Amino acid sequence: MKIKLLGVPLDLGANRRGVDMGPSAIRSAGLSERLQNIGHEVIDMGDLTVIAPEVQTIEDPKLKYLPEITKTATQLANSVTELLSENDFPLVLGGDHSIAIGTVAGVAAFLKPQNKRVGVIWIDAHGDMNTPETTPSGNIHGMPFAVCLGKGVRELTQVAGNFQKVRPQDAVLVGARNLDAQEQRLIRESGITVFTMEDIDRRGIFEVMAEALEITNLHTEALHVSLDMDALDPQEAPGVGTAVRGGLTYREAHTAMEMIAASKQLGLLEVVEVNPILDIRNTTAEVAAELVESALGKRII
């Protein structure tokens, strides 16, 4: 298929600098060449323009850099909708996880005129389900899943249109192991399906992903996968801003991606939170590129 690669060097949603270099790091791991070698046509669209935080001002400590993140999310949503309308496959490289506000909104806006829904598999150590009322940090990268479900400030929930982008029955969180206290309540009340690392330990990644795919594909027309590299254990992916021990192993992550590829439902893939400043010899970016390969069809034999 024709893959359009788009970088979003946004690091306004997080505390630690460095994820703005994530798209370049993943590219330098040979992503385009890897995908071409398994038969895809790859066109690199470059990066969206994002102004660095050093020249920005925080207007609201509970919603840091809200106007700037809203602008970037809107640009990204428009780009995703346009790519989908041209029958291209958008592959989005972050940047912090707040970019998902734009990617998910773009898919949802493309499907809405057709009365179709998007399913979301959110692979992450964190819930990203905070709101301005519950956030302990004010960092918007801790809020995008809530925004996609229609929770949060209007500036973000109304990106690409005033409608709820994802229905909770179409959304699954995989790999959670570090949730804020109030966020736990929000997740329980949200109606989404959650598979924690405890579930993966007990049931195995194959059974968990099989159920996740069944849920997200039941009433939807496209699958959006949002892969936060901190879902992996720090031994596998050390270059992330919010590392938490006890994550997915290398093979568990690949199994998840291989099952996503086998479902034939994937409509958009984004990879976020690669931080080269914290990485070791570009290890995390290399793993990210390998996981993208698996999600887009690479097989062992």
Secondary structure, DSSP 8 states (H G I E B T S, - for coil): -EEEEEEE---TTSSSTTGGGHHHHHHHTTHHHHHHHTT-EEEEEEE-----GGG---S-TTSTTHHHHHHHHHHHHHHHHHHHHTT-EEEEEESSGGGHHHHHHHHHHHHGGGT--EEEEEE-SS-----TTT-SS--GGGSHHHHHTT-S-HHHHTTTSSS-S--GGGEEEEEE----HHHHHHHHHH--EEEEHHHHHHH-HHHHHHHHHHHHHHS-SEEEEEEEGGGB-TTT----TT--SS-B-HHHHHHHHHHHHHHT-EEEEEEE---GGG-STTHHHHHHHHHHHHHTT----
